[in-house]
């Protein structure tokens, strides 16, 4: 009996170990990506690269899309919580070349940015909440026969109402590009999003219409 238990534990641990480091076009990439310890990207990268699916205890069912849209407070919500949002997909595109993905250049190793808005009539940048599919979750879903490539997600989701679940994350890197933080678009770069709050990573996607 002891032998059977040990073997079982070893088998179920393999997927978890595999997700700690993935191989990209830039080589092995750990949870902290290219960030070095004690830098501002080190801990945020690890949050972006989470791959565990939320349990019922992890969910906060009190947070809505409207609450996120106008929020500029990095302490408003807990990044230890996941939420589910329903909204209209304005656009789906490949994310940038980022430290969290070890500066990978190929689309399959970069995040997918999904721009979620309240509905088809409110799609200006001040309504867009970014939710992101990461390479680790893409790989995890591919093992289940689910295609989360950017091209496939764009084809299936753009122009539709979806229900999306994911971990809360505040991306401070975009404070000069979010309408909630810079309502008059006077600071730094041009606004392209409503808030720095994101779902990152996304752990579940369902088309509702």
Number of C-alpha atoms within 10 A of each C-alpha: 5 6 7 8 9 10 10 10 10 9 9 10 10 10 11 12 10 12 21 17 17 18 16 18 15 13 12 13 22 19 24 23 23 17 20 12 10 8 9 11 17 18 16 18 20 17 20 27 24 19 23 14 16 17 9 9 8 13 18 16 12 8 14 13 18 13 10 21 24 20 19 20 14 15 9 12 16 13 17 13 17 26 20 22 19 20 21 26 25 24 19 24 17 20 17 15 16 15 17 26 31 23 19 22 15 12 18 19 26 26 29 28 22 27 24 29 27 20 16 15 8 13 18 13 18 19 25 28 31 24 26 25 28 28 25 25 23 23 20 21 16 13 11 8 9 11 15 22 22 22 15 11 19 20 10 14 20 18 16 18 21 19 16 20 23 24 28 25 23 24 16 15 11 17 22 21 24 32 25 24 20 19 15 10 16 11 14 11 13 13 23 20 24 27 30 27 29 21 26 26 28 27 24 15 18 13 15 13 9
